[in-house]
């Protein structure tokens, strides 16, 4: 469904990605793993047309999209739950959700306002509250619901549970498990390794803008050195690859 081939990207004169290869098949959950500042969010920006490529190709359902505008890429069926949530602060929960609503061809699972509220009952309780009156967890639910309302073929979740309370994290993982059972294709970024290994079909580990390992969960668990070498948290360098999000 999604394929990145030899992707290179820069911020000004600073190169951030060095030949990224990655693919997501229909119905797969694929994870992108790595410490902070290694290029995960930059990879998402390249997929969604927010950052132009220095080299390489991005294809979606066999069609090249790396030269298209971001809104065209979204219209093709890719939705993003961005790092930092970025819901509209002055719109109500209802308005945040319905403003992105899109119908897909008959036969596809249709996400409607009612279905999103069934998935996240807490949003139903806050339906008329503005985005800036929501807790961080409620904002994340609204961001996921907003993405689902586009009825995407591919959902990208950048830092799915970052900064959330444990109970809210479990709610988000429950949601992702439901989406997995519905065979929605997902590219998932998070730091909760155990949940990622349970849900993910395949995994990519990225270090300083390069994929240094890829494989399935069994292969990852069979090689504990991968986590120790590439994923254990270290102090983030001042010149990290990914710039701060708008919420920081």
N, C-alpha and C positions, 0 to 999 in steps of 0.2 A: 504493500500500500504506500509506504513512505520509504524513500531511499536517499541517503546522502552519500555522495561519492567524492572523495578527495577534497573536502571542504576546507578552504582557508579563508580567514577573515581578519580584519584589522580595526583597531580604534586609532585613527590618525596614523602615526608612524609605528605604532606598537602592534605587532602581530599577536593575535589571540588564539587562533586555531591553525593547526598545522596538519592538514590532510585527514580530516575526520571522515571515517566510513561508518555508516549506521543504517539499519533498516528496521522497519516495523511492519509485520505482516497482518493480514486481516484477522481480527479477533485476538491479537496478541496484546499482552501487557509487557512492554519492554522498559527497562529501567536504565537511567543514566546516573552513574555513581561517581563520586569524587569529593575531595575536600573543597572548602570554600575557595573561590577565585580560580578554579581550574578550567573554566570554560563551559560549564553546563548551561547557564543562562544565555551565554553568547551563542551556543548551538541552537537554542530555541529561537533566538532573534534571527538567526540565519534562515531557519525553516519558515518563519512567519513573515519574512520580507522586511523586518525592521532594521536589519544590518546587511548592507550589500556584501556580496562575496568577492574576495580577491581572486579565488579560483574554485573550481569544482562545480558540481551539479546537484540540484535538489529536484527529485521527481515525486509526484503524488498521483497514485493510480495510473502510472505509466506516462504521465504528462509533466513536462518540465515546468516548474513554478518559480525558480530562483530569479527570474527576470520580471516577475509580476508584482503589482502593488499589494500591500498588506491586505486591503479589503477584498481584493480578488481572491487571495489565498484563503481568507476566511470563508468567502462565498463558495469555494470549492469543497468545503466540508471539514476544515481544520479549526478547532476551537482551543483556546488557551485559558487556563486558570493561572494567572501570572503570579510570580513572587510578589508579595506585598498586597495581594488581593485586588486593589485598585477599583473597588466598586465606586459608583457615583455617589458622593456624600450627600448631595442635596435631593436625590431622588429617593422615594420610598422603596421598601423591599419589593412591592408589587411592580413599581416602575422599573427598578433595576432588572427584574426578571423579564417582563414582557417586552422591553425595548429591544431585545435581541431575538425575539421569537421568529423562527423560520420553520416552515413545513417542508418535509422531504417527500419523495415519491411514495405513492401508496404501497403498502406492504412493509415499509420500514417502521421500526419502533418510533413513535412520535412522543417527544417530550413536550408536555403542556404545563401551564402554570399549576394545574391541579396535581399532576404527577410529581412535579418538583416539590410541592408542599407536602405531598404524601411521603416523599423521600426524607424531607427535613421538616418535621412537624413544628419545630421551634420557629421556623420562618413564618409559618402560618400565624403563630401568636404575635409576630412582629410585623405583620404584612403592611401596615400603614406607617411604620416608623422609618425615618430617614436613615440612609446608610451610615451617617456619622454618629448615630445613636446606638449602633449595634456593637456588641462585644467583638473581639478578634475572631472568636470561633463562629459567631453568627455571620460576620463578614465573609469568612471563608466558605461557609455554606452558601451564602448568596452568590459568591464568585463562581462556585461549582454549578449552582443552579442556572446562573446566567449563561455559562458556557453550554450547558445541556439544552437550554432553550433554543440554541442554534441548530439542534438536532445534528450534531457533528458525526462524521465518519471516523475521525481521529480526534481524540482528546489529549491535549498536552497539559500536564499538571506540574508546575514548577514550585518545588518546596511545598508539597501537599499539606504537611502538618506542622510546619515550622512555627515556633512560638505559641503553640496552642496548649491548653491544659490537657492533662491525660485523658479525661472523659471525652473531651471534644475530639481528640486524636482518634480515639476508638470509634467515634461516630463517623469520622471521615473514612477510616479504613473499612467500616461496614458498608459505606456508600460505594467505595471502590470495588469491594467484593461483589456487590449487586451488579455493577457495571460489567465486571468480568464475566458473570454468569449470563449477561445479555450479549456477550461477544463483541463489546465495543472495543475498538483498537485504542490503546492508551500508551503514551510515552510519559513515564512517571519519574520525577526527580524528588528525592527525599533522603533523609539521613537515618530513618528507622530501618536498619538493615534487615532485621528479622521479618518484618512485614513485607518488605520488598522481595525477599527470597521466597516467601510463601506465595505471593501473588504473581510474581514476574515469570514470564516465559523464558526470556533471555535478559542478559545484563551486559552493560558496557561500563568499563572503568576508564575515566578520563583524567589525565595528569598533564598539566601545563599545555592544554590545547591539543593533546594527542590521546587516542585510544590505546591504552597499554594492555588491556585484557578484555575479552568478551567470551561469553559462554552461558550455559544454563545454571540453574540453582544447584544441581547436584555437583557440577564441576567446581562451582565456587566453594561449596561446603567441603569438598575434598581437598581444597588448597587453602588452608587458613592463612598462609603467608600473604595472600592477596589483601585481606583486610588489614593485617598488621603493616604492610608496606605502603599501601596506597590510600587507605581510608581512615585510619586512626587520626583523630583530630590533633592538629598542631596549631601553633600561633600563626594567624593569617598574616602574610607579608603585606607591607604598605603598598606595594605595587601590584596587587592582585589583578588578575586578568579581567574578571567581571566587575564593572563599575557598580557603585551603590545603587540600589533600587530607589524609586521616587519616594518610597515611604520612609527611607532611612535619613 
